[in-house]
Amino acid sequence: MLFEFSTNADSANQAYANGIAATRSIPKAEQKALGQYMTPPAIAEFMARRAVQGLGAATIRILEPAAGSGVLAATAIDALLGSADTPRRIELLLHEIDERLIHGLRHVCEALKLKCAARGVDLDYVVANEDFLLSATAREQQPLVDLVISNPPYFKLGKLDPRVTAHSYSVWGQPNIYGLFMAACCGLLRAGGRYCFITPRSWMSGPYFSAVRRHLLAHLRLDAIHVFDSRCAHFSGDEVLQEAAITWGTARAQEGPIAISSSYGAKDLDTALVQHLAPSLLVSPLSERVIRLPSPAKPAPSSKLTHGFASHGLKVSTGPVVAFRAAAFLRHEEAIDSVPLLWLQHVKAMAIEWPIKKKREHISVRAQNAWMLLKNEPMVILRRFSPKEDARRVTAAPYFGDLPGSVIGIENHLNYISRPGGAMSAKEVAGLAAFLNSQSVSEYFQAVSGHTQVNASDLRLLPLPSLTELEQIGALVKPHSPPEAIDEVVAQVLDLPLASERALDSLHA
Ligand SMILES: C[S@@+](CC[C@H](N)C(=O)[O-])C[C@H]1O[C@@H](n2cnc3c(N)ncnc32)[C@H](O)[C@@H]1O
């Protein structure tokens, strides 16, 4: 294997070239089994620049726990040498499991040492050829590091793998090795130490990463997240088909706004737009701690939307009538003992249309099925599914409790929002339905979930305007309003720009 390095050359580019050359000589299957995908220097630089910002100590200890050919270490040192507070001493700790990369890594470190010396900075390094997750450093969890920068391997691990046992605090269900790296490194940072990881985006949601998220958020303040929109443009040298994200954090620091950005790949990093959002808008307070990112190209949920369903005393539920279980009670025609049953087809944007003479739209009320029927009262009813071609993600209708009967049936493909132990006013119902049908909410759901389903769990996290604002919207919006009219009313009450104005703004920006 040929390793090139000259002290004059750009260290990160050289380390990357060495890494690519090394991995080309390794069989593809082995490369995959070790998760060997080197970070392109442009991305490494983008990661390091923010990560070293403000690290002002005289001695800085850096950990790269899955070092590969040392691209990230080289870039972090370059960034420190180029920063306003260059340290006097840098201690570099590199872990790499693959023996074939160790020789090259030492070359990189030697060259970095010379480079630092030329700037009057002492560099000491340790290259540990071992499994980081089983190392004493990872197991002992002593907070001794000022910066951890990593592109860890990613692949699933068996539950009995010793690395899973060693880091069981971060495991829930099927573990992925990158989640273990993310979690194991949090506890190694000194207070104020910096954390920077590039990983697949999947850790931000889904139950399998819930323990990782809890651990990370207990140790770190999230500073910034950058998402790559393309599945492969960020690692164009290797065929990595994962949506990636870079996460920056600071150990045990006070919460502040999180900078969210995105780019297609490495080439458009410099033009990526950034928005700063309160953590409460992005991180769910529930134990799952799901992180939902709005798309920076589109508006974030406005900072005026500081309320939620729970704080308004409202509950989001799924329709309890499952057709095949309730089959014995469903009727095409009205009967003496029947009440209306609402299906997806009855719910239009801003209107309930019943009967439509198409579905079994009546349900008999008997002692056996009384539990699946709801009090007939005002509520907002939404479709759980919208066709892909629908321009808006949410179809919601105000229901004023005006169909016949003291109870009503709501089929399982619908969600409904009601106020248990109280009643929603007509204005609240109309206002909330209009808000849910608005373009802003549609964009929010497009940004936070890749599918067209609007689950009750997703809905519960939606930031809402105040009740007064919802009532104002309800007072202004007309029945059967077209989408543009809804947007106008919502924008007027919440003082938001309309989509057309935003498009103009972005042209002028
Ligand atoms: C995704 S690559 C990243 C390499 C380098 N940090 C970079 O950014 O270019 C992950 C590296 O971790 C190494 N690795 C895999 N499992 C490891 C483990 N358990 N401990 C330490 N290194 C590991 C792989 O051999 C590979 O070089």
The ligand as a Gaussian input file, in Angstrom:
#p B3LYP/6-31G(d) Opt

LIG

0 1
 C      -16.781000       5.676000       8.069000
 S      -15.065000       5.323000       8.226000
 C      -14.455000       6.909000       8.592000
 C      -13.002000       7.072000       8.507000
 C      -12.467000       8.454000       8.849000
 N      -12.799000       8.845000      10.190000
 C      -12.978000       9.480000       7.895000
 O      -13.789000      10.288000       8.313000
 O      -12.596000       9.492000       6.739000
 C      -15.046000       4.427000       9.741000
 C      -13.713000       3.860000      10.168000
 O      -13.890000       3.198000      11.409000
 C      -13.166000       1.983000      11.434000
 N      -13.835000       1.121000      12.420000
 C      -14.867000       0.259000      12.223000
 N      -15.241000      -0.283000      13.383000
 C      -14.435000       0.241000      14.347000
 C      -14.329000       0.061000      15.749000
 N      -15.160000      -0.740000      16.383000
 N      -13.386000       0.761000      16.413000
 C      -12.540000       1.601000      15.751000
 N      -12.581000       1.786000      14.424000
 C      -13.527000       1.141000      13.727000
 C      -13.219000       1.498000       9.998000
 O      -12.145000       0.634000       9.720000
 C      -13.132000       2.827000       9.234000
 O      -11.806000       3.149000       8.939000

